[in-house]
Amino acid sequence: MFDTILFDLDGTLTDPFKGIANSVIYALKKFGIAAPEKTLLKKFIGPPLTESFSKYCGLSCSDALRAVEYYREYFAATGIFENKPYTGVQELLSELKKSGFTVVVATSKPEQIVASLNLTENMSLALDYRMSGLSYPEIAKLLSRAVSTVYEYKHTPNNYLRMSGYI
C-alpha cells in the first residue's frame, strides 16, 4: 500500500494550454514565425521547451535556447497566470489529504504557480524545480531527487510512492 502521491503540475492537475500557447506564439513572433495550429501548440505541454522548439518549429539548438528566453519573457509576466486547475482537482486533492495521503507536486515551474492556483492548502509539499527546459535524462534525475526529498520530508523510507503525470 502507498500513502504518498506525487503529482506533476502541467497537464495533470492544471490546464496550462493558454499560458504555454501564448508564450510559444510570443517567442515565435520574435523570429518572424507565424503562430502554429492549436494541435501543434498542444505538443509543447510536457516535454522540455528546447526540444519542442527544435522538433516542432525547426529551430537550431541556439535559436531554440533563445526561443526559450523569449517564451519566459511572456510566461513570467502573463502566461504563468493563464494556467488553471482542471475541474475537480481541488476536490480530489482535498479528499486525498482528508484520507491521510501525503500529497506532493513536483514541477519545473515556480512554486508561485501552485500558490496562485490555490493548490497549496491541500498539498503537503510543493517541490519547485524552476523553469529549465530539462532533457529527459535530467527529468529522471529531477524525479529521483523528488523521491529522495519526499522520503526525507516524511522520515519514513519504507512507505511507497506513486507518481502521477507526464514522464
C-alpha positions in Angstrom: 0.0 0.0 0.0 1.2 3.6 -0.5 0.5 6.8 1.4 2.3 9.4 -0.8 1.1 10.7 -4.1 3.5 12.8 -6.3 1.8 14.8 -9.0 3.2 16.7 -12.0 1.5 20.1 -12.4 1.1 20.8 -16.2 -1.4 18.6 -17.9 -2.1 16.6 -14.7 -3.5 19.0 -12.2 -3.8 22.0 -14.3 -4.6 23.0 -17.9 -1.6 25.1 -18.9 -2.6 25.4 -22.6 -3.4 29.1 -22.8 -0.3 30.3 -21.0 2.0 27.9 -22.8 0.4 28.6 -26.2 0.6 32.3 -25.8 4.2 32.1 -24.6 5.2 30.0 -27.6 3.4 32.3 -30.0 5.2 35.3 -28.4 8.6 33.6 -28.8 8.0 32.6 -32.4 6.9 36.1 -33.3 10.4 37.3 -32.2 11.7 35.1 -35.0 9.1 36.3 -37.5 7.4 32.9 -37.4 3.6 32.8 -37.6 1.5 31.2 -34.8 1.2 27.4 -35.4 -2.0 25.5 -35.3 -3.6 24.6 -31.9 -2.7 20.9 -32.4 1.0 21.8 -32.7 0.8 24.2 -29.7 -0.6 21.4 -27.5 2.6 19.4 -28.1 4.5 21.9 -26.1 2.8 20.8 -22.9 5.1 18.4 -21.0 8.3 18.0 -23.0 11.3 20.3 -22.5 10.9 23.6 -24.4 14.2 23.5 -26.2 13.3 20.1 -27.6 9.9 21.3 -28.6 11.1 24.4 -30.4 13.7 22.4 -32.3 11.4 19.4 -33.1 8.2 21.3 -33.9 9.4 24.6 -35.3 12.7 23.6 -36.9 14.8 25.9 -34.7 18.5 25.3 -34.3 19.8 24.5 -30.8 21.0 28.1 -30.3 17.7 29.5 -31.7 15.7 27.1 -29.5 17.6 28.4 -26.4 16.8 32.0 -27.5 13.2 31.0 -28.1 13.0 29.6 -24.5 14.3 33.0 -23.2 11.6 34.8 -25.2 9.0 32.3 -24.1 9.9 33.0 -20.5 9.6 36.8 -21.0 5.9 36.4 -21.7 5.4 33.4 -19.4 6.9 35.2 -16.3 4.7 38.3 -16.8 1.5 36.9 -18.1 1.5 33.2 -19.1 2.1 32.0 -15.6 -1.3 33.3 -14.6 -3.1 31.8 -17.5 -2.7 28.3 -16.0 -5.9 26.9 -14.4 -6.8 23.8 -12.4 -8.8 21.1 -14.2 -12.4 20.8 -13.0 -12.5 18.7 -9.8 -8.8 18.9 -8.9 -9.4 21.0 -5.8 -11.9 18.4 -4.5 -9.6 15.5 -5.4 -6.7 17.0 -3.6 -8.8 17.8 -0.6 -10.2 14.3 -0.4 -6.7 12.7 -0.7 -5.5 14.9 2.1 -8.5 14.1 4.3 -7.9 10.4 3.6 -4.4 10.7 5.1 -2.3 10.8 1.9 0.8 12.9 1.7 0.1 15.0 -1.5 3.1 16.4 -3.3 3.5 18.3 -6.5 6.9 18.3 -8.3 7.2 20.7 -11.1 9.8 22.6 -13.1 7.5 25.7 -12.8 8.0 28.2 -10.0 6.1 27.5 -6.8 4.2 30.7 -7.2 2.1 29.0 -9.9 1.0 26.4 -7.4 0.3 29.1 -4.8 -1.6 31.3 -7.3 -3.9 28.4 -8.2 -4.7 27.9 -4.5 -3.5 24.3 -4.6 -1.1 24.6 -1.7 -3.7 24.3 1.1 -4.2 20.6 0.1 -0.5 19.9 -0.6 1.8 18.5 2.0 4.8 19.6 0.0 5.5 21.5 -3.3 8.8 20.8 -5.0 9.8 23.7 -7.2 12.5 22.8 -9.8 12.2 26.1 -11.7 11.6 26.5 -15.4 14.6 25.0 -17.0 14.0 23.2 -20.3 15.3 20.0 -18.9 16.2 17.0 -21.1 14.7 13.6 -20.4 17.8 12.3 -18.5 17.6 15.5 -16.4 13.9 14.9 -15.8 14.8 11.4 -14.5 17.4 13.0 -12.1 14.7 15.5 -11.0 12.3 12.7 -10.2 15.0 10.9 -8.3 15.6 14.0 -6.2 11.9 14.5 -5.7 11.5 11.0 -4.4 14.5 11.5 -2.1 13.2 14.8 -0.9 9.7 13.3 -0.2 11.3 10.5 1.8 13.4 12.9 3.8 10.3 15.1 4.4 8.3 12.1 5.7 11.2 10.4 7.5 9.7 7.1 6.6 11.7 5.3 3.9 9.5 2.2 3.9 6.5 4.0 2.5 5.6 3.6 -1.1 5.4 6.5 -3.6 3.3 6.7 -6.7 3.9 9.3 -9.5 1.1 10.7 -11.5 1.8 12.8 -14.5 3.9 13.2 -17.6 7.2 11.4 -17.8 
